[in-house]
Amino acid sequence: MPQQLTAWWLKLVLGLEVSQLARNSSDWHHLLEIRALTHTLILDEEGLYDPSTFNDRLLLGREAGR
């Protein structure tokens, strides 16, 4: 039986001081939408988020309000 190898690629955006970007809400939400479409994770000092999931998107949306 042949073995199938699967390559896993991790796409990640590391953000420090994301509150600077979050101040301009339209830029922040544009970034979230692009990351959700490309299944790219967002990592900041608070945690690791997947913008393609509803709960993480809610948490990241609150980030813009800080």
C-alpha positions as CSV (number, residue, x, y, z in Angstrom):
1,M,0.0,0.0,0.0
2,P,1.6,3.3,-1.0
3,Q,2.1,5.9,1.6
4,Q,0.8,9.4,0.9
5,L,2.7,12.3,2.3
6,T,0.9,15.4,3.1
7,A,2.7,18.7,3.4
8,W,1.3,21.1,5.9
9,W,2.0,24.8,5.5
10,L,1.6,27.2,8.3
11,K,0.7,30.7,7.4
12,L,1.1,33.1,10.3
13,V,1.0,36.9,10.9
14,L,2.9,37.9,14.0
15,G,1.7,41.2,15.4
16,L,3.2,43.3,18.1
17,E,1.5,46.5,19.0
18,V,-1.5,45.6,16.9
19,S,-3.5,48.3,18.7
20,Q,-1.7,50.8,16.4
21,L,-3.3,49.2,13.4
22,A,-6.6,48.6,15.2
23,R,-7.0,52.3,15.7
24,N,-7.9,52.6,12.0
25,S,-10.8,50.1,12.1
26,S,-11.1,49.8,8.3
27,D,-7.5,48.7,7.9
28,W,-7.9,46.2,10.8
29,H,-11.1,44.6,9.4
30,H,-9.6,44.5,5.9
31,L,-6.6,42.6,7.3
32,L,-8.9,40.2,9.1
33,E,-10.9,39.5,6.0
34,I,-7.9,38.7,3.9
35,R,-6.4,36.5,6.6
36,A,-9.7,34.6,6.9
37,L,-9.9,34.0,3.2
38,T,-6.3,32.7,3.1
39,H,-6.7,30.7,6.4
40,T,-3.7,32.6,7.9
41,L,-3.4,32.6,11.7
42,I,-2.8,35.8,13.6
43,L,-0.5,35.7,16.7
44,D,-0.1,38.5,19.1
45,E,0.9,38.9,22.8
46,E,-2.6,37.8,23.9
47,G,-2.9,34.5,21.9
48,L,-3.2,32.7,18.6
49,Y,-6.3,33.4,16.5
50,D,-7.8,31.9,13.3
51,P,-9.9,34.7,11.6
52,S,-11.8,32.1,9.6
53,T,-13.6,30.9,12.7
54,F,-16.5,32.8,14.1
55,N,-15.3,33.0,17.8
56,D,-11.8,34.1,17.0
57,R,-13.2,36.7,14.5
58,L,-15.3,38.1,17.3
59,L,-12.3,38.3,19.6
60,L,-10.2,40.0,17.0
61,G,-13.0,42.4,16.3
62,R,-13.0,43.4,19.9
63,E,-9.3,44.1,19.5
64,A,-10.2,47.1,17.3
65,G,-12.1,48.6,20.1
66,R,-9.1,48.8,22.5
